[in-house]
Amino acid sequence: MKFKFVFVASFLLFTLDSCRGKGNSAFLFPITNVGEFKFFYEPENTFNQEIQKEILEEWKNPSVKIHTAPGIVCLFSGTVSVFGISVCFPDQNGNTELELQNILNFWSTHPNSGLEPEFLDYSLYDQASISIQLNKNLLEDINKDWFVLSGSKELDRMLKKEKFPETNWISVFSENSILRPHSTNSFMGFSVLATKGKVRILFSSRDFVSFTSSLVLEIPGNESVLTDFFSQIQKQNLNIINLCKNDLPVLSEVFGGTESSVGRFLEFSNSKKEPICFQDLELETISGSYSIFSGTQFLIPGETILKTESGSVLPGSELSYFSWLDLKKKGNLTLKSKEILQIYKNSEKNFLEGERYYSSQNDFYSTCSDFFVSNSLKRFCMNPGFSFSNETGDLNSESNLSFCNLDNFQIEEANLTGLFLDGKLNSKHKFIDLEYFGNNICNPNYLSLESGEKKFLFGWIQKF
């Protein structure tokens, strides 16, 4: 049994079939020998590069996947070539792959159930166990002798409740930019726990609303697999700090809708092709200035950070003392760090149009997409935690149609106040008569009408 760490771009890559049920496209994927557990952390692979759509699709969903090579089957989770893990097993006849696939299928259809451990050959002398455990039971045998790399907001909450020693625990949502690993998706898909004699990998479902269970893989090992990785992360991040340019992140997505199941959030991202650094970031709204990040921070290209209200199910860190109601009001949102500032105009909005919730991206409404996998979130047109959508419209849009051209519309008639009926104004009878004279069917996402301080969205219409 071996452990490997990869921190440079010269590792060997194999071209493999994509996971079952997702077509025949191929992509570059790091694979190890049987009986090897590999961390890889290569944030420099995001620098100054045009990222292929195929890789973006993988980055969009870092959940656990099965990949194969001759005689080998691997479980992989994370963002390809940036930050992730792979665990590989011997599989000469395909039986192990079939068993893993059956377990994943059971998990996907039983989100709130457990499954007793199944044992697999891991190496010539060792075995691994794989099971499904309810999240509430994940820390039952964990004590201060364990080390934890947490990629789960729920796991962080549980560790904090148990008063787990912070010296043994690093979270991907930590505000310490030097200690935590950086990636291109706020949802990581996995956590790793290690102690003397065992390493435990917790795979999380991307459906973080419906699922109350995790896929748990346990292999032989010890705590050094994590302590060594923590040291390497810090060393790699210190190198990046020396390369980054002082700049502000982009306030890339905002959601202030009340009474929604996802909770309100602010999304910050690096849209540049090189890492950026900033210090003591604040966001000023109409009611005051609020601290977003303290101390020196850096973001790799494409990295996205979510700040959520308390109790939100979204991955990210919670912002307790922010005036979330200001997001619904007209006024500027000023992002500032020392002498650098960026002003964003914020129009009055309620983030709910028709039966759908919309976030705001650069004062435009977001596009509808298949970002959320939970059926309970199909009404939410947003993609929190993944910022590449602005550059890849067809990657996230639920329609392959091109976006509508504003020049192909004219307003024939509008009533934005309502009708005067039976001696009083009935506001339910507002309407807009909008004529489209374009030659092709188009996607109305991003199309809206402003009147005074209010904005009306047309994105809930499927097409023109």
PENORFEN-V679509 format. One record per run of one state. SS is the DSSP state (H for helix, E for strand, L for the rest). FROM is the first residue (numbers start at 1). TO is the last residue. If there is no record, write none. Layout:
# PENORFEN-V679509
ss	from	to
SS	FROM	TO
SS	FROM	TO
This chain:
# PENORFEN-V679509
ss	from	to
L	1	1
E	2	6
L	7	13
E	14	17
L	18	25
E	26	29
L	30	35
E	36	41
L	42	42
H	43	46
L	47	52
H	53	60
L	61	64
E	65	69
L	70	71
E	72	79
L	80	82
E	83	90
L	91	94
H	95	109
L	110	114
E	115	121
L	122	126
E	127	134
H	135	137
L	138	146
E	147	150
L	151	152
H	153	161
L	162	165
H	166	168
E	169	171
L	172	189
E	190	195
L	196	197
E	198	203
L	204	212
E	213	219
L	220	223
H	224	241
L	242	244
E	245	246
L	247	249
E	250	255
L	256	264
E	265	269
L	270	275
E	276	285
L	286	287
E	288	299
L	300	303
E	304	308
L	309	316
E	317	318
L	319	323
H	324	328
L	329	330
E	331	337
L	338	339
E	340	346
L	347	347
E	348	348
L	349	351
E	352	353
L	354	355
E	356	358
L	359	359
E	360	361
L	362	363
E	364	365
L	366	368
E	369	369
L	370	374
H	375	377
L	378	379
E	380	381
L	382	386
H	387	391
L	392	392
H	393	396
E	397	397
L	398	402
E	403	403
L	404	405
H	406	408
E	409	415
L	416	418
E	419	421
L	422	423
E	424	426
H	427	429
L	430	430
E	431	436
L	437	442
E	443	443
L	444	447
E	448	451
L	452	453
E	454	457
L	458	464
